[in-house]
Amino acid sequence: MAADKLVDSTQLDSDLTSVANAIRIKGGTSGQMAFPAGFVSAVQAIPTGITPTGTKQISITANGTTTEDVTNYASAEITVNVSGGGGDGYKEKWLGLIARTQTTIEDADVTSIGKSAFRDYASLTSAIFANCTSVGDGAFYGCSALATLKLPNLTTIVGSSVFYSVVAPLVFPKLATYPSINAINGCKASAIDLGPTISNIPSFMFNSSSNLKTLILRKTSIADLGAINAFNGTPFASNGTGGALYVPSALISTYQSATNWSTILGYANNQILPIEGSIYETQYADGTPIT
C-alpha cells in the first residue's frame, strides 16, 4: 500500500494550468476546457495530509511483520489481527499506531492473547490486560524490556516460553490450572506468584529462568513438584545462588519433607519462608506488581 502523498494546492493549480495551455495550443483554441464528470471532485478529494481517520484493516504475522504499512494511519482506529498460526491470535481495536516499537499497551477489553501475539516486541515496557483470562504459546516471547505486566484475571497459560526474556514479576492470582512443561522457561523475572490454586509444578517449568529468586505458592495444600529439573538454570538449582520459597506457614514442614521439594530445599542458600508477615502477604495477592 503506497503512502498518501502531500498535496501542494498552489503547485497543483500551476500544473493543471500548464496542462490546459498545452492542450489549447495543440487544439488551436483559447476556449475553456471541459473536464470529464467527476474529475474536479476527485481532485478535491485528494488527501492533504497523512493522518486520515477511519478504520483500517491490517494483519500482523507471528513474528510481528506487518503485511500492510500502517505508518499513515497514526490517528485512525485500526483493527489488528495478530496471528501465530492455526487461527489463534490477538484481535482488538486500537487507537493509534500499531507497531512493534510501541512501549505501552493497556486494554480492558482483551480476554485472550494468542500464540506469539507480542513475540519480540523488544520496546514494550508495560502491558496491562485487566480482563485477559488466557495467554498462548510464546505470547510475550522476547519482550526483554517488559518491566510491568498485569494479568490479574489470567486463568490459563498455554504452551511454552510464554514469558521468555520478560523481566516483570509474574503475578497470577487467579491461575486455575498449572501451566504446561516449559511454560515459564527463560523468563527473567526475579519473582513469580502462582496464586492460591496451582497444585502441581511440572518438569522444566522454570527452566533457565536465571533471575528467579522468589517463588510464591499460596495454595493451602502442598503443590506437587514433578521433578527437580523444574528449577534447572535458576538460583534454586544445586549450583545456583539460592532462592526463597514462600508458602503458608502451616505447610512449611510438609514442603521440607515432600518428594523433590526436600531436595530443592536442601541445596545451600535456598530458604522456605512463611507468606504470613512477609511483604508478599498482600503485595501480590490482587495481581499488583511491586513498584
Stockholm file with secondary structure:
# STOCKHOLM 1.0

chainA/1-291         MAADKLVDSTQLDSDLTSVANAIRIKGGTSGQMAFPAGFVSAVQAIPTGITPTGTKQISITANGTTTEDVTNYASAEITVNVSGGGGDGYKEKWLGLIARTQTTIEDADVTSIGKSAFRDYASLTSAIFANCTSVGDGAFYGCSALATLKLPNLTTIVGSSVFYSVVAPLVFPKLATYPSINAINGCKASAIDLGPTISNIPSFMFNSSSNLKTLILRKTSIADLGAINAFNGTPFASNGTGGALYVPSALISTYQSATNWSTILGYANNQILPIEGSIYETQYADGTPIT
#=GR chainA/1-291 SS CCCCCCCCHHHHHHHHHHHHHHHHHHHTCCSCCCCCTTHHHHHHTSCSSSCCCSEEEEEECTTSCBSSCCGGGTTSEEEEEEEEETTEEEEEEEESCCCTTCCEEECTTCCEECTTTTTTCTTCCEEECTTCCEECTTTTTTCTTCCEEECTTCCEECSSCTTTTCCSCEECTTCCSCCCTTTTTTCCCSEEECTTTCCEECTTTTTTCTTCCEEECCCSSCCEESCGGGGTTSTTSTTSCCCEEEECGGGHHHHHHSTTHHHHHHSTTCEEEESTTSTHHHHTTTSCCCC
#=GC SS_cons         CCCCCCCCHHHHHHHHHHHHHHHHHHHTCCSCCCCCTTHHHHHHTSCSSSCCCSEEEEEECTTSCBSSCCGGGTTSEEEEEEEEETTEEEEEEEESCCCTTCCEEECTTCCEECTTTTTTCTTCCEEECTTCCEECTTTTTTCTTCCEEECTTCCEECSSCTTTTCCSCEECTTCCSCCCTTTTTTCCCSEEECTTTCCEECTTTTTTCTTCCEEECCCSSCCEESCGGGGTTSTTSTTSCCCEEEECGGGHHHHHHSTTHHHHHHSTTCEEEESTTSTHHHHTTTSCCCC
//
